[in-house]
Amino acid sequence: MDQVVIVGGDSKPMDEGVGSTTSGATSGATSGATSSTSGPSRGGKGGPTKPAAAKKKSSEAAKRKSSTGVKRKSGTPAAKRKSGTPAAAKPKKARKKARFGAGPGYTIQEGEDMLLLISNTGHQDHLAWRPLKKKKKTAATKKTTSSGKGKLKNHAQRKKRKPAAAKPRVNLGAPTLRERSNGVAEENPLRAPKDLDHRWGQSLPEEVLVSIFQMIVVQDGAIPFLCRVSRVCRLWNTAAASPGLWRSVSMGFCWITPSKTQTPRTEEKIKNTIGWLASDRFSQLREFTLNHWKKNVDYAVKVVSQSCPQLASLNLSYCTGVTGQAFLSLAENSPSLQSINMQYSEYQVEGLAQLLKTNGGKIRKFLFTHGSRNDMLLAALSRGCCPDLEFLEINWNVQKGGFCELPIHIQALQHGCPKLKTFRLLNVVLGRKTIRNAEVSALGFPLLEELCMATSSSCPTSDRDLWDLLLASPKLRVLDLRGCFYISAPGLAALPCEELECLFWGQYFNSKCNSWPPPARKDLQKLTEKWSRSMRELDLANQLFSEEDLELALGHLARAPDPDTLRSLNLSGTRISAPALRLIIQQSTALSYLNVTSCRNLPRGHKRVHRGHEEISQLLVALQ
């Protein structure tokens, strides 16, 4: 309600825009205003005026109003005048420090294959960390005048907040108690309160956190996962720095863009990062991989070789600019190096050949892409620089088209690598090479278990070439001859291996790539009869065997002593008939993959890939 002063018979508001106050302040202000009224007095053209006594009393009333805390509108002249004495500055309250528990109420012991968490039932002093609850700011009571101009904050009328009751602290070391309605206490299951849910990552034991990180590292790799989680908190940083998590590291182009126009500042950052990782994280590094790096490859190899004495495997795929200095650093600082992968990379061949000569006695695995100057590497292998070599893979860049011919003396390679177990030639055809004034006996590969001679187009590899390689290989388990169009079934049956498990003999090239007449296909039953007891995977895609040959061959597999041996069968593009297919499905109970696409002798709707026992059983019902 507006305050009104009666002067000279006229009535007008005392101060426009001033809102009403509470009852106590209003009564005081009103009494001061009404006591200042006097008789009528006029003067000049301005209309009625106040006498001096009335002006004095009204100013005293205004002072009393200002002492009550009433604020005037900023636009009025009265609001511009400062009233009262300035309030004393309040001292700042010191922040309360967070309270942390003394430690977890359990003990961790590492078993043979698990982590044991043993609860300390007598440990009652552990207090979980509980964040302090911030006080909510309450807005002051706001009231407006009848004209809607201005707002007032009444500090005297603010409601006093009741102090919040302190919540009981949670003891994670022992079960808490809760009260029943009858006053009897009972045990409550161990559980964290809701306000601690967001702190679960900081309350985990470090050993458990390291085990969780290990599972992710095995699946996704150490980088960039460990670099990201180390920035979460101190506990995660400590767990991510565990040396056991950094034993296998792969840095690809997804981590550093392989740009050829990197600025000097970017290159310096890359070098600093690699140097820090090598000195602070790679103390137990055993496998190191760089993929698609165009720069700083030499620096990375040098730093890793100098900081990682346990380095056993180095993979530099699709990299460029590897010089002899990097291989020299490996020869001097990596005595445990056993595996080298240089596929699709540009490197100095002389430096790599020198590394094979100096440290070749410990090399077990070697992979490279055949090039114009790689004869030096084959010569080093043939001279016996790597006598303990067990895995050798030589491939050819398919983007260049077709296949390449590898000039090599087979007998010399067998003499230089007598312990070879896996020999892979991908889009590479062996070319005969003679060595003058050299008498090398045909030793063969007595420990060979896998031979791969797959090509994407038809190659002229013959039975004689296959016999030269597998002359003395009775332990052969896997034979991949995809694209070898001129190898015959009798030639395969004459091999010395008796327990072949996987035979991949499919033809996946275009018919236009074949410039030689196709050979006659027959006597397939000789293969299945010889290896029916051990054959687990058989690929005969697009082979031109007759319907009778296929029926006899699958009959030998169906009559195998163990029906659970055959697991995968690829008959795509063949002339297999429905009765022969039904027989092999009925007898092979472990068959989980069957490819019968483009088989013209089968009914429509079933010429596709069947995966799993359920789909194969449905095919059997349809064929019946």
N, C-alpha and C positions, 0 to 999 in steps of 0.2 A: 504494500500500500504506500503511495507517494506521500512524502512529507510536505506539508503546506504551511506557509508563513503568511499571516494576515498583516498587511502593511497598507495603511491609508485606505482601508475599505476594499482594496483589490486583492485577489488571491491568485498565486502562481506557484508552480513547483519550485522548491528550493534549489535543487540541482538536477537538471535533466540528465537522464542516462545513468543515475545512481540507483542500483538495485536495492531491494529490501534486504534487510539483515535479519538475523535471528531475533527472538523475542527480547533477550537481555540487552543487546546492542541497540535495538530499535527504541526501547523504552527510554534509554538514557539519551539518545539523540533527540527524541521527540520532546522530552522535558526541557532540554536545553534550547530547542527551537521555539517552543511555545512561550518560554519565559522571556524571550526577547521581543515580544510584541509590545507596541506602545501606541499612543494616539496618532491621529493623522497629521502628516506633515508633507507639504508639497514645495517643490522648488524648481524653477526653470521649466524648460520644455520637455525634459525627459520624463515627466510624469511623476508619480509618487516616488519618494526616496525614503531611506531609513535614517533615523536619527543616529547620533554617534554612539549612544549607549546600546542601541539595538545592534549596530555593526560590531561593537566590541563583544557582545554576548554571542553573536552568530559565529564570529571567528573562534571563540572558545569552544563552542559546540563542534565546529569543524575539526579542531585539534583533537577533541575527545573521540570523534569518529575515526580519525586517522590512527589514533592509538589502539582502537579495537581491531585493526587489521583490515578495514574496508578499503578496497582498491577502487580508484576512480578510472574512468575511461581515459585512454591515452590521448584522445583528441581534444579533451576539454582543458581549459587553462588551469583549472584546479588540480588536474592530475599532474601537471608539469611541476608543481611546487612540491618539494620534499618536506615531509613532516615526520616528526619523531626523531629519535636517536638511532643511529645504525646499530643493527644487532651484532653481537659478538660472534666471530667466526668459530664454528664448531670443530673440534679436533677430529681428524679422520680415525676411524676404527681400524685396528690392525686386522689383517686377514687371518682367518683361522686355517691352520695347516691341516691337510688331509691326514686322516689316521689310517695307518696300514697295519695289517695283522702281523703277528710275529712269524707266521709260516704255516704251511698246510698241515692238516691233521692226519697225514698219511705218509707212508714211506714207499718208495719205488725200488723194486729189485728186478734186475734183468735176468730172465730165465733163458732156456735154450732157444725158444722160438717165440717168446712173448714177454710183455712187461707186466709184473705183478704189482698191484696197488694194495698195500697192507694198511688198514686203518689203525690209528693210535687211539684206542678207546679211552685211555686214561688222560689224554691230552685235552684239557679243558681251558687252556689259556689262549687258544688261537681265536682271534677276532678278525672277521672278514672286513675288508675295506668297504666303507660305505660313504658315498659322496654326500657332501653337505647340501641340504636342500635350500635353494635360493628363495628369498622372500619376494613375494609378489608385490608390485607397486600398485596401491589403490588410488584412484583418481579422487581429488577433493570434490566435495559437494558443490554443484554448480546451479545457480539460480539466476534467472533473467528478470528484468523489470517488465512492467506491463507494456512498455513500448518496444521491447525486444532489443534494446541497445545495451551491449556490454555484458560482462560476466563477472561474478565475484567468487572468490575462494575464501571460505570461512575456515580458518585454521582452528578456531576454538571449538567448532562443531564436528571435527573429524572423529570418526569412531575409533576407539582404541581397540587394536587387534589383540585377541587373546593369544598368549604364547602357545605355540604348537607343542603338543606332547611329544617327547622324544621317543622314537621307535626303538624297541629292544634290538640290540645288536645280534647278528646271526653268527652262530658258531658252527662253521662247516666241519670242524674236527669231530664233533659229537652230535648225535641226534637231538633236536630241540624238543621241548615239552609244550603241550597245549592243555588248557583247562577244560574239563568237561562241565556240563551244566550243574552237576552235583558236587563240583569242587575237586574231583579226583584227577590227578595229572596222568596223562598218557603220552607215549612217545609218538613223535611226528616223523614221517620218513624224511630222509636227508634231501633237501632241495634248496636251491638258491632263490632268494626273493626276486621280485620283479625288477627292483631297481638295480640288481646286479647282473641282469641278463646281458646288457651290452658290454660287460666287462669279462665275459667268459674267456676271451682269448688271452687275457692277461693273468688269469688264474690257473691256466693249464700248466702242468709240469713241463719242463723243457724237454725231457726225454719223449713224452707223448707227442709234443709238437714236432720234434725232429722226425718221428716215425710217420706222422701225417705228411710232412713235407717230402719224405722219401718216396711215398707212394705217388705223389704228383710228379716228382722229378723223373721217376721211371717212365711215366706215361707222356709227359709234356716236355721234359728236358729241364735242365737247371737254369738256363737263360731263356727268357727274361723273368721267369717266375720268382726265383730267389732274390733277384735284384728288386723286385716290386714289393714282396712281403717284408723285406728287411727295413722298409720305410714305415711300417705300421706302428711299431712301438719298440722299446728296448728289448723286451722279451723275445719278440719275433726276430729282431735283428741278431740277437745272440744265437737263436736256434738256426737261422738261415746261414750263419757263419760257420756251422759245423763242417769240418773238412770232409766228413764222409758223404755229404751231399754233393760235393764238387768233384767227384771222381770221373765223371763223363760230362763233357761240355761241348756244345755245338753252337757256333756263331754263324748264322746265315744272313742273307740279304734282308730278312725281315727285321733284323736288329740294327744293321747299318746299311743304308742305301748304297748300292755299288755305283756311285756316280763318278764319272771320270773328271768332273770339274769341281772337286772338293776344294774349299778354301784352306789356306794354311792353318787357320784357327780351328777348323773342323778336324783336320788331320791331327793337330796337336791334342785335341780332346780325345780322339780315338786312341792315340798312343798312350795318353795318361790313363784312360780306362783300362786298357789291356795291361799296362804295367801294374796298376793297383790290383786288378784281379789276380795276376800272376803272383804277386808278392803276398797278398793277404788272404786269398781264397784257394789257390791251386796247389797247396802243399801236398795233397794226396792225389793229384790229377793223374789219371792213367789213359784216358781217351780224349783226344782233342780234335775238333772238326772245324774247318773253315769252308764255307760254301759260297760261291759267287762273289768272292772278294777280288777287286780289281787293283787295289792299292794296299800298301802297308802289310802285305803278306810276309815279306822278309822280316820286318820288325816283329810281327806277332810270333813267327816261328822262333826267332832268336830269343825273345823274352821268355816264351814258354819253355823252351829247351833248357835255358839257364836256371829257371826257377822251379822246374818240375823234374827231379831226378828219377821219379817213378814212371815217367811217360812211356807207355807201351804201344800206343796206337796213334797214328797221325793220318788224318784224312784231309786232303786238299783238293776237293772236287770243284770243277768249274772256276778255278782261280788262274790268275795271270800274274806274270812278273816274279816268279820264283827263281832266284838266282843261285849260284853255287855257294854263296855265303850262308844261306839258310841251311843247305845240306851239310856244310862244314860244321856249323854250330850243332846240328843234330849228331854228327859223328863224334864231336868232342864232349858233349854234355848229356847225351841220352844213351847210356849203356844198356838200358832195358827195352829199347825200341824193338818191337816184334812185328808190327803191321804198318804198311805204307800203302796209301791209296792216292794215286795221281790221275784218276780218270777225268777226261775232258778238260785237262789243265794245260797251260803253257808254262814250261819250265826249262831249265838248262839241263839237257840230257847228260852232259859230261859230269856235272855235279852229282846227279843221282847215281850214275854209274860208279863214281868214286865212293859214294856212301855204301853201295852194295859191296864194293871190294874191301872196305875197312870194317864195316859192321855187319856184313852179310851173314856171318856165322850165327847170329841170333834172330835173323828175320824168319818168320813163320808164314807170313801172309803178304802177298804183293799183288797189287792191281794197277793197271795202267792202260791207256788208250794207244793203239798202234799209230805211229806216225812215220814220217820220212826218215828220221834219225834214230829210231828206237832199236835199230840193229845192235847198237852198243849194249843195250840192256839184255837182249837175248844172248849176246855173246858172253856177257858176264855170268848169266845163269848157266849157260852150257859149260863154262870153264869150272864150275863148281864153287862160285862165290857164295852161294846160299845152299849149303848141303842139307840143312834141316828144313827147307821150304816145304810146307804142307798145302798151301792154297795159292793157286796161280790163276788169275783171270786177265785175259787180253780181249779187249773189245774194239769195235770200230764205230765211228760216229755215223749213225743211220742217216742223218741229214745230208751227208755227202752222197748217199745213194748206194744201193747194192751191198756188196761185201768186198773185202780186201783180201789179198793173198799174202800170207805170212811166210816169208822164206826162212826156214829153220830146219836144222838137222835133227830129226826126231831121236835118233840113237844118242846123239851128244846131249840132248836135253834130258833124256832118261838117265844117262850116266851122271850128269851134274846135279839132278834133283831126284835121288832115289827114294825119298820119303814123301813124295807128292801124293796127297789124298784127294784133292779136288782140283780138276783141270777144266777151265771154262774158256771156250772160244766163241764169242758172241759176234756174229757177222764176220767171222774171220775163217778163212780156208787155209789149211796147211799146204805150203808149197815145198816141194822137195829141194833140198839143198845138199850139195856134196862138199865134203871137206877133203882137201888134198893131203896126201901123206898122213892120213889118220886112220887108224884101225880101231873102231869102236864096236864092240859086240852088242847084239840086241838083248838088252837087259829088261826092257819093259818097265812098267810101273807096278811093282809087286804089291804096294799098299794102296793103290788107287781105288776110291769108293764112289766117285762121281765124275762123269765125263759129259760135258755139254759142248755140242757143236751146232747150236741152233743158228739159223739164218732166216732173214725175212724174205728171201727169194731162193729159188732153186740153185743149189751149188753142186759142183761136179765131184763131191766126195764119194769115193767108191768103197767097196768091201776091202780092198787092199789097204787103203789109208786107215780104215778102222781097225784092221788086223794089226798094223804096225803099232798103233797106239795101245791096243789091249792084248798084246801078245802074251803077257804074263801078269794079268790082273784078275785073279780069281775072287777077289773081295769086292768086286764092283756091285754097287747097290742101285745107282741112279744112272740112266743113260738117256740123254736128250739129243735126239736127231731130227728135230723139226726143220724142215726144209731140205734135208738130205734125201733127194728124190731117187738117187741111183744106188742106194743100198738095198739089198734084197733080203727077203726073209731067211733063206738058207745061210746067207752070210752072217746074219745075227745069231742064228741057231748054232753056228760053229764057234762062237766065242767061248773062252774058258770059264767064264763066270757061271755059277750054278744056282745062285740065289738072288737073281735080279728082282728088285722090288718095284721100281718105277721105270716105265718105258714110254717116252714121249716121241711118237713117230708121225705126228700129224703134219699135213701140208697146208700151210696158211698163206701161200703166196698166190699172186694172180697168174692165171694160165698163160697170159701174154709174156710173162717173164721167162717162160720155159722155151729154150731154143733147141733142146735135144728131144728126140723121140722118147715117149714114156716107156719104161721097161714093163715087162710082163709081171703081173702080181699073182703069186700063187704060193702054196705051201705055208700059209699062215699058221696052220695047226701045229707046225713044228715048234714055233715059238711058245705058244700057250701050253703045249704038252711038256716042254722043258721047264718052264717057270710057273706052272699052275699052282705049285705049293707056296710060292713066295710072292707072286704078283699082287701088288696092292693098288697100283694106279696104271691104267693103260689108256693111251691116246692114239687112236687110229683115224683121226679126222681126215676126210677127203682121200682116203686110200682106195685104190681101184681094185680091190679084191672082189671076187665073185660071191654070189649069194651062198653057194655051197661051201666055199672056203671059210666064210664068216660063221656059218652054222657049225662047221666042224671045230673051228677054233674056240668059239664060245662054249661048245659042248665040253671041251677039256677043262675050261675054267669052271664050269658048273659042277664037274665031277671032282673038284679039288678036295683033298682030305679035310681041310678046315674051311667051313662055309663062311667064316668071319674074316677071311683074308682080303678079298677084293673090296675096295672102298670107293674107287672112282673109275668111271668108264665113259670114254668119249668116242661115240660112233657117228659124229656129225658128217653128213654128206656121203655116207657109205650105203651099201645095198643090203643092209641088215633086214631080215624078215621078222614078222610078228611072232612066229613060233620060236625062233631062236632067241629073240629078246625076252619072251615070256619064260623060257627055260632058265636063262641066266638070272632073271629077277627072282624067281622062285627059290633058287639054290643059294644065291648070295644074300644072306640075311644082313650083312653089315654094309651093303651098298647104300651110300648117301649122296652120290652125285651121278647123274646120268644125262648125257647130252645126245639127243637124237634129232637135232634140227636138220632139215633138208634131207631126211631119209624118205625116199619116194615110195618105198614098199610098206610104209606104216600108214594107218588111217589118219585122216585130217583131224586137227584139233589136239593131237598129242605129239606133234613134231616140234618139240621145244626142250628147254633145259628143265630137268626135274631135280629139285634139291630137297633132301630130307626123306626120311622113311615114309612119311604120310603121303607125299606126292607120288613117290615110286609105287606105293601100294595101290593108289588110285589108278595109276597107269596099268598095273597088272590086272585089275578088275576090268578095265576097259578093253584090254587085249583079249580077255577070255570071252 
